[in-house]
Structure formats: C-alpha cells, structure tokens
Amino acid sequence: MTKFLLAVHVIAAIIAIGPVTVAASMFPPSARRALAEPHDPRAVETVRLLHRICRVYATVGVVVPVFGFATAGTMGVLGDAWLIVSIALTALAAVVLVAVVLPRQTALLEGAEAGEGAETGKRLTAQLAMSTGIFNLLWATVTILMIIRPGSTTGA
C-alpha cells in the first residue's frame, strides 16, 4: 500500500505542481507583452490561458499533500523533522500561490483585457515574477527534502 500511495503522490506532484510552476513562470513576461501590445488579442489570450492553467492546477494540486500525508502515515514518518519542514514549506507555497501569485495574475489579466499600457503593470509584473520565483523555490526545496530525506535508510 505504501508504494501505491507514494506512486500516486509523486505522479500527482508531477502532474499538478509542474504545470503551475511552468505556467506561473511564463505569466509575467506574457503579461508584460500583453500590456505592451494592448491591441494584440493573442497576447491577451496567452495570459488568460496561463492564468487558467495556474488556477485549475492549483486546485488539482490539493491531492499532492493529501496523498503525501497518507504515504507518510503508512511509512511512519509523520513526526520526522524533514517531513515537518516539508509540510511547512508546502503550506507556505500554497499561501504564496493563493494569496499573492493568483491575485496578481488576475489584476494583470484584467489590465491586459482593459487595454492598459505597459507602465501600469510594470511594477506588478516585477512583483509577480519575484513571488513566482519564491513559490518555485519553495517547491524545489520540498522536492529536495523528499529526495534526500535526512536520516533515511536509503543511504542518500
């Protein structure tokens, strides 16, 4: 059962978190382009699509910690420090995504749809790029912790 839960957890992380990190990273430059070219419908459509990918996969991503907890429970590692740190970083990544990244994406998308100029979103796209970088760094750290698992018996 542990191997099944672990496989589902890893597959869910790849399928759900991967698209969010890629789409979120692509969003700021795409938003800058859409704001700089307000009459280009393809630029706005790209931003709209990237935002939708982020929203949908953020919702789907809820299964990652659910299966992570189930896996940790069957492995008996729920009290291990590396897992507690991973849980905290995952929660922080979720907060960054839901409270910072997605709202800023929404604001930039609305600005692009309204035909606002590049100056309007310049500061917001820079802040979004930084927030997205923090989100991605948090996930990279969690991934590293999951692979290394300090104190594990894998010899890594």
N, C-alpha and C positions, 0 to 999 in steps of 0.2 A: 504494500500500500504506500509506503514511503516513497519508493521510486516513482510510482504513478503520480503522486501529489507533487513531487519535485519536478517531474517532467512537465506537468500542467503549469506549474508555477513559472518555470523557465520559458516555456512556449508562450504563455500569457505575457510575460515581461517583454519578450522579443516582439510579439505581435502588437501589443498595446502601447508600450512605452517607446519603442523605436520610432513609430510614426509621429508621435507627439514631439520627440526631441528633434527630429529632422524638420517637420513642418514648422515648429516654433522657431527653429534657427533660420529657416528660409523666409519667415514672415517679415522681419524688419527691413531687409533690403527690398523685398517685394512691395512693402508698404511705401518705402521711400520713392520707388519707381512710380507707383500708382499716384502718389501725391504730386510728383513732379510732372506727370503726364495726365492731368485730370480728364482729358477727353479720350483716353485710351481705354475702351471697355475691357480689353483683355487683361490689362494690368489690374484693374479693379476686380475682375473675376478671379484672377490668381489669388489675390489677397483674401477674397471671400472663401475660396476653396481651402486655402491653408488654415484659415480660422475654423472652418467647419471640421477639418481633419483634427485639429487640436481639441475642439470641444467633444467630438464623438469619441476619439481615442482616450481622452481624459476620463470619460465616463466608463468606457470599457476597461480602463486601467485599474478600476477598483478591484477586479478579480485577482490582480497580482498580489496585494497584501493578504487577501482572503486565503488564497492557496499557500502563501508564504507562512501564515500563522498555522495552517493545517499541517504543513510539512514540518515546521519547527516543533509542533506538538508531538508528532509521531517520532521525530528524531530525538526528542527530549532535550532540546537546546534553548527552550524559551527563556531561561534565566542567564544565558551566556552573554557576556559583555558585548561581543561583536554583533550579536543579534539585536540587542537593545539599542546600540548605536545605529545600526541599520534601520531599525523601526523609527527612531527619532529623525534620522535623515530623510527617510521616506515620507514621514509626516510633514517635515519642513518643505520637501519638494512639492508635495501636494498643496500646501498653503501658498507657496510661491506661484504655482501654476494657477490655482483658482482665484487667489486674491490679487495677484499682480499681473501675470502674463495674459490671461484671458481677458480681463477688463481693459487692459491697454490695447490689446489686439482689437477689441470691439470699438474702442474710441478711434483708433486709426482707420479701421474699416469704415466707420460712419463718416469720418473726414474724407476718405477717398471717394466714397459714394456721393458725398455732397459736393465734390469737386474742389475741395480746399487745396491751397497751394502747398508746396514743399516746405515752406518756412513754418507753417502751422504744426506739422508733425515732426519736425527735425529733432526737437528735444525729446519728444515722446518715443520716437523710434530708437534713439540712443538709449533711453532708459529701458525700453523693452528689450533691446539687444543685451544689455547688461543683466537684466532679470532672467532672460532666457539662458544666458551663459551660466548663471548661478544655478538655475534649475537643472541644466545638463550636467554641471559639475557635481551636484548632489547625487544624481543618478549614477554617474560614473563612480563616485566614491562607494555607493551602496553596492554596485556591481563588483568592485574590487574586494570589498569586505565579504561578499558572498563567495567569491572565488578563493580568497586566502583563508578565511575563517580562522582567525588566530586561535591557537590551541587545538586545532583539528587533528585528527589522526591520519590525514591524507599525506602528511609529510611535506606539504607545500609551505 
